[in-house]
Amino acid sequence: MTQYTLAGISFGLFTLAVAGFLTCGSLVRMLMFLELMLNAANVALVALGPQPASNAYAVMLFTVAAAEAGVGLALIITLASAFKTLEAGNIKELKG
């Protein structure tokens, strides 16, 4: 596989993830599509970047994705307990 084939695959994956993120209503699915977008960017970075630097950035992106997933799940659990729903359309008002 060439680097441009991998870049095309990552672009397609990113586009599908954006479309899924914008059309779904569940917070858990939104988080899943956000992680998919991050992984598609990671594939493009490894495919198109210089080899040693892009691999180091990919490892850093994996750690950022893991931290983001943990924080995102904590926020979803908090919102689910406060509003008794996981649908983004039903959460209309956030008070501090």
Backbone as CSV, one residue per row, in Angstrom:
resi,resn,N_x,N_y,N_z,CA_x,CA_y,CA_z,C_x,C_y,C_z
1,MET,0.831,-1.177,0.000,0.000,0.000,0.000,0.877,1.243,0.000
2,THR,0.523,2.199,-0.834,1.303,3.429,-0.874,0.804,4.384,0.197
3,GLN,1.575,5.428,0.374,1.184,6.401,1.400,-0.059,7.178,0.984
4,TYR,-0.258,7.355,-0.313,-1.445,8.085,-0.768,-2.710,7.236,-0.652
5,THR,-2.579,5.932,-0.776,-3.717,5.051,-0.537,-4.127,5.106,0.927
6,LEU,-3.151,5.070,1.813,-3.454,5.188,3.244,-4.049,6.550,3.585
7,ALA,-3.559,7.594,2.936,-4.125,8.928,3.168,-5.571,8.993,2.686
8,GLY,-5.864,8.355,1.562,-7.240,8.319,1.070,-8.156,7.539,1.988
9,ILE,-7.655,6.426,2.513,-8.444,5.638,3.458,-8.709,6.435,4.728
10,SER,-7.696,7.136,5.213,-7.894,7.925,6.432,-8.843,9.097,6.183
11,PHE,-8.791,9.692,4.990,-9.726,10.770,4.668,-11.159,10.236,4.621
12,GLY,-11.349,9.077,3.993,-12.678,8.481,3.948,-13.191,8.122,5.334
13,LEU,-12.318,7.570,6.158,-12.692,7.223,7.529,-13.046,8.469,8.338
14,PHE,-12.269,9.527,8.145,-12.549,10.771,8.855,-13.882,11.367,8.401
15,THR,-14.141,11.311,7.095,-15.399,11.852,6.571,-16.596,11.075,7.102
16,LEU,-16.506,9.754,7.123,-17.596,8.948,7.678,-17.804,9.223,9.162
17,ALA,-16.714,9.432,9.886,-16.826,9.721,11.320,-17.478,11.081,11.560
18,VAL,-17.136,12.072,10.746,-17.765,13.397,10.886,-19.255,13.306,10.584
19,ALA,-19.600,12.579,9.514,-21.020,12.420,9.171,-21.767,11.692,10.288
20,GLY,-21.162,10.670,10.849,-21.793,9.952,11.954,-21.933,10.808,13.193
21,PHE,-20.918,11.619,13.465,-20.968,12.496,14.638,-22.086,13.522,14.510
22,LEU,-22.255,14.059,13.319,-23.255,15.110,13.129,-24.678,14.573,13.038
23,THR,-24.845,13.297,12.697,-26.199,12.772,12.526,-26.723,11.985,13.716
24,CYS,-25.856,11.451,14.562,-26.356,10.631,15.670,-26.756,11.524,16.836
25,GLY,-27.572,10.972,17.708,-28.047,11.759,18.833,-27.516,11.287,20.177
26,SER,-26.985,10.097,20.231,-26.525,9.529,21.494,-25.126,10.060,21.836
27,LEU,-24.929,10.385,23.086,-23.641,10.914,23.523,-22.532,9.870,23.426
28,VAL,-22.866,8.611,23.681,-21.860,7.549,23.603,-21.418,7.358,22.159
29,ARG,-22.351,7.382,21.226,-21.994,7.276,19.811,-21.176,8.472,19.355
30,MET,-21.520,9.633,19.851,-20.739,10.828,19.498,-19.287,10.677,19.956
31,LEU,-19.095,10.151,21.150,-17.742,9.924,21.651,-17.016,8.881,20.815
32,MET,-17.729,7.848,20.387,-17.126,6.830,19.527,-16.686,7.429,18.192
33,PHE,-17.531,8.257,17.594,-17.176,8.881,16.318,-16.031,9.876,16.493
34,LEU,-15.961,10.525,17.627,-14.847,11.429,17.897,-13.531,10.658,17.990
35,GLU,-13.558,9.506,18.627,-12.372,8.660,18.690,-11.978,8.150,17.301
36,LEU,-12.967,7.846,16.483,-12.692,7.401,15.120,-12.039,8.516,14.305
37,MET,-12.478,9.743,14.512,-11.843,10.884,13.834,-10.387,11.029,14.257
38,LEU,-10.132,10.861,15.526,-8.763,10.972,16.030,-7.875,9.864,15.465
39,ASN,-8.405,8.662,15.360,-7.630,7.563,14.790,-7.395,7.749,13.293
40,ALA,-8.358,8.319,12.574,-8.157,8.594,11.151,-7.069,9.644,10.952
41,ALA,-7.046,10.644,11.807,-5.973,11.641,11.735,-4.628,11.010,12.065
42,ASN,-4.628,10.062,12.966,-3.410,9.348,13.339,-2.873,8.532,12.162
43,VAL,-3.753,7.870,11.436,-3.337,7.097,10.264,-2.762,8.021,9.197
44,ALA,-3.400,9.160,8.974,-2.890,10.109,7.984,-1.538,10.661,8.399
45,LEU,-1.364,10.907,9.684,-0.086,11.417,10.169,1.032,10.413,9.955
46,VAL,0.771,9.159,10.244,1.791,8.127,10.063,2.056,7.889,8.578
47,ALA,1.016,7.961,7.747,1.180,7.685,6.320,1.947,8.793,5.609
48,LEU,1.709,10.038,5.975,2.268,11.153,5.220,3.452,11.840,5.877
49,GLY,3.699,11.575,7.135,4.767,12.265,7.841,6.106,11.577,7.690
50,PRO,7.176,12.267,8.105,8.478,11.607,8.135,8.457,10.491,9.172
51,GLN,9.104,9.392,8.863,8.916,8.151,9.625,9.193,8.254,11.128
52,PRO,10.361,8.676,11.605,10.568,8.656,13.065,9.693,9.672,13.799
53,ALA,9.532,10.850,13.218,8.747,11.884,13.899,7.276,11.538,13.916
54,SER,6.756,11.015,12.815,5.323,10.711,12.770,4.968,9.550,13.699
55,ASN,5.884,8.615,13.870,5.620,7.525,14.814,5.580,8.041,16.249
56,ALA,6.444,8.981,16.576,6.431,9.567,17.917,5.145,10.359,18.147
57,TYR,4.718,11.113,17.139,3.466,11.859,17.258,2.269,10.916,17.374
58,ALA,2.339,9.778,16.680,1.242,8.806,16.759,1.107,8.244,18.166
59,VAL,2.215,7.961,18.815,2.162,7.463,20.195,1.589,8.531,21.116
60,MET,1.989,9.789,20.904,1.427,10.879,21.712,-0.065,11.030,21.463
61,LEU,-0.495,10.866,20.213,-1.918,10.965,19.905,-2.712,9.838,20.546
62,PHE,-2.132,8.643,20.627,-2.814,7.544,21.297,-3.021,7.850,22.777
63,THR,-2.030,8.455,23.428,-2.189,8.800,24.840,-3.226,9.904,25.026
64,VAL,-3.251,10.864,24.112,-4.267,11.918,24.184,-5.660,11.320,23.968
65,ALA,-5.777,10.377,23.034,-7.067,9.737,22.780,-7.542,8.942,23.991
66,ALA,-6.628,8.270,24.667,-7.010,7.510,25.861,-7.477,8.444,26.976
67,ALA,-6.761,9.545,27.166,-7.166,10.510,28.197,-8.499,11.155,27.841
68,GLU,-8.677,11.470,26.562,-9.926,12.092,26.123,-11.097,11.137,26.287
69,ALA,-10.883,9.862,26.035,-11.952,8.878,26.215,-12.338,8.756,27.687
70,GLY,-11.358,8.770,28.561,-11.654,8.699,29.987,-12.428,9.901,30.488
71,VAL,-11.994,11.079,30.090,-12.695,12.303,30.500,-14.080,12.367,29.871
72,GLY,-14.174,11.968,28.603,-15.470,11.980,27.926,-16.461,11.024,28.562
73,LEU,-16.011,9.840,28.914,-16.901,8.888,29.578,-17.327,9.379,30.961
74,ALA,-16.416,10.029,31.671,-16.785,10.594,32.973,-17.845,11.680,32.814
75,LEU,-17.697,12.515,31.795,-18.707,13.553,31.545,-20.043,12.943,31.141
76,ILE,-20.003,11.901,30.337,-21.251,11.252,29.909,-21.958,10.618,31.099
77,ILE,-21.207,9.993,31.995,-21.820,9.392,33.186,-22.437,10.474,34.065
78,THR,-21.749,11.592,34.206,-22.283,12.696,35.012,-23.547,13.277,34.390
79,LEU,-23.529,13.485,33.067,-24.713,14.012,32.394,-25.871,13.024,32.444
80,ALA,-25.571,11.737,32.322,-26.627,10.732,32.366,-27.280,10.673,33.744
81,SER,-26.501,10.835,34.790,-27.098,10.806,36.129,-27.875,12.088,36.432
82,ALA,-27.442,13.204,35.855,-28.128,14.468,36.120,-29.410,14.610,35.301
83,PHE,-29.377,14.200,34.035,-30.513,14.419,33.150,-31.313,13.152,32.857
84,LYS,-30.848,12.006,33.321,-31.527,10.724,33.135,-31.726,10.362,31.662
85,THR,-30.822,10.813,30.790,-30.881,10.472,29.371,-29.480,10.534,28.776
86,LEU,-29.299,9.837,27.659,-28.038,9.895,26.921,-28.219,10.538,25.554
87,GLU,-29.401,11.044,25.268,-29.663,11.711,23.990,-29.271,13.174,24.085
88,ALA,-28.471,13.631,23.118,-27.981,15.007,23.160,-29.106,16.016,22.945
89,GLY,-30.128,15.635,22.212,-31.240,16.548,21.974,-32.081,16.816,23.208
90,ASN,-32.073,15.910,24.146,-32.870,16.082,25.362,-32.156,16.915,26.425
91,ILE,-30.885,17.122,26.271,-30.125,17.939,27.217,-30.082,19.351,26.658
92,LYS,-30.951,20.186,27.154,-31.083,21.535,26.584,-30.446,22.611,27.450
93,GLU,-30.280,22.346,28.708,-29.860,23.396,29.619,-28.814,22.864,30.587
94,LEU,-27.685,23.517,30.619,-26.630,23.156,31.574,-26.468,24.308,32.555
95,LYS,-26.604,24.040,33.821,-26.467,25.074,34.847,-25.207,24.817,35.624
96,GLY,-24.525,25.890,36.030,-23.290,25.757,36.784,-23.504,25.709,38.247
